[in-house]
Amino acid sequence: DQHELTMIATDGDRIVEQPAESFIINTGERYDFYITTDRPAGNYWVRAETTEITEDRLPVSRQHHTEAILHYEGAPDVEPTSQRKTCSVNDSCVVVNCPFLQYGDPSLYIDCLPVHEL
């Protein structure tokens, strides 16, 4: 949450560095990235969630997800209260490796970047 990712390689091949809010990884894919740690000292969630859908192309009722904690030195040992970045018309979110260019709800202000453009 609230940290920019910079993609630096895909499947072992270096790419031109690409800042992103998030990326989609599929079975068998590998990505190298770093997290820019330029926020106030604290604890922040690092989130991963599935993009599963039903046969009717609707989201599943219970998606799988996992979380990790990015803990800055000097921050208290407490659970994060951070929220994912709110994307807007003036500050859209780049998502790398979208399954298609119109991925997601248009009101979420996502700019999809296919992996072949990296």
C-alpha positions in Angstrom: 0.0 0.0 0.0 1.1 3.5 -0.8 4.4 2.5 -2.3 5.4 2.4 -6.0 6.8 -0.8 -7.5 9.4 -0.7 -10.2 9.5 -3.7 -12.5 13.0 -4.5 -13.6 12.8 -8.0 -15.2 10.3 -10.6 -16.5 11.1 -14.3 -16.7 14.8 -13.5 -16.1 15.1 -10.9 -18.8 15.9 -7.3 -17.9 13.4 -4.7 -19.1 13.4 -0.9 -19.1 12.4 0.0 -15.6 8.7 0.4 -15.4 7.0 2.1 -12.4 3.6 0.5 -11.5 1.0 0.5 -8.8 0.6 -3.3 -9.2 1.1 -6.2 -11.6 -0.6 -9.4 -12.5 1.4 -12.6 -12.4 0.1 -15.8 -14.0 1.2 -19.4 -13.5 4.8 -19.9 -14.5 5.7 -16.2 -14.8 8.4 -14.5 -12.8 8.9 -10.8 -12.2 11.7 -8.9 -10.5 10.8 -5.6 -8.9 11.8 -3.3 -6.2 9.6 -1.2 -3.8 10.4 2.5 -3.4 10.5 3.0 0.4 10.0 6.7 0.6 7.1 7.0 3.0 7.1 8.0 6.7 8.4 5.2 9.0 5.6 2.8 9.7 4.1 -0.5 8.7 2.4 -1.0 5.3 0.5 -3.9 3.8 1.9 -5.7 0.8 -1.1 -7.4 -0.8 -1.6 -10.2 -3.3 -5.0 -11.3 -4.5 -6.3 -13.5 -7.2 -8.2 -12.4 -10.3 -10.5 -15.4 -10.4 -13.8 -15.3 -12.2 -16.7 -17.7 -12.6 -17.8 -19.3 -15.8 -20.3 -16.4 -16.2 -17.3 -13.9 -16.2 -18.3 -12.7 -12.7 -15.9 -12.4 -9.8 -15.8 -15.4 -7.5 -17.6 -14.9 -4.2 -14.4 -15.5 -2.2 -11.2 -14.6 -3.8 -7.9 -15.9 -2.5 -5.5 -13.3 -1.0 -2.4 -13.0 1.2 -0.7 -10.1 2.9 2.8 -9.3 4.1 4.0 -6.4 6.2 6.6 -3.9 5.0 8.1 -2.7 8.3 10.3 0.4 8.3 13.1 0.5 10.8 12.0 2.4 13.9 8.3 1.7 13.3 6.3 0.2 16.2 5.5 -3.5 16.1 1.8 -3.1 15.2 -0.3 -4.3 12.4 -0.6 -1.8 9.5 -3.6 0.4 8.9 -2.5 1.3 5.4 -4.9 1.4 2.5 -4.3 0.7 -1.2 -3.6 3.8 -3.3 -6.8 5.5 -4.5 -6.4 5.9 -8.3 -8.1 8.9 -9.9 -8.5 10.7 -13.2 -5.5 12.9 -12.3 -3.5 10.1 -10.7 -4.2 6.8 -12.5 -2.7 3.5 -11.5 -0.4 1.6 -13.9 -1.1 -2.2 -13.8 1.5 -4.3 -15.6 0.4 -7.5 -17.4 -3.3 -7.0 -17.6 -5.1 -9.8 -19.4 -6.7 -7.3 -21.8 -6.4 -3.5 -22.2 -9.9 -2.8 -20.8 -9.1 -4.7 -17.6 -11.1 -3.6 -14.6 -13.9 -1.1 -14.1 -13.3 2.2 -15.9 -14.1 4.1 -12.7 -11.0 2.6 -11.1 -8.7 4.6 -13.3 -6.4 1.8 -14.3 -3.8 2.2 -17.1 -3.1 -1.3 -18.4 0.4 -2.1 -19.7 0.7 -5.4 -21.5 3.9 -7.3 -20.7 5.0 -7.3 -24.4 5.3 -3.4 -24.2 7.9 -3.6 -21.5 
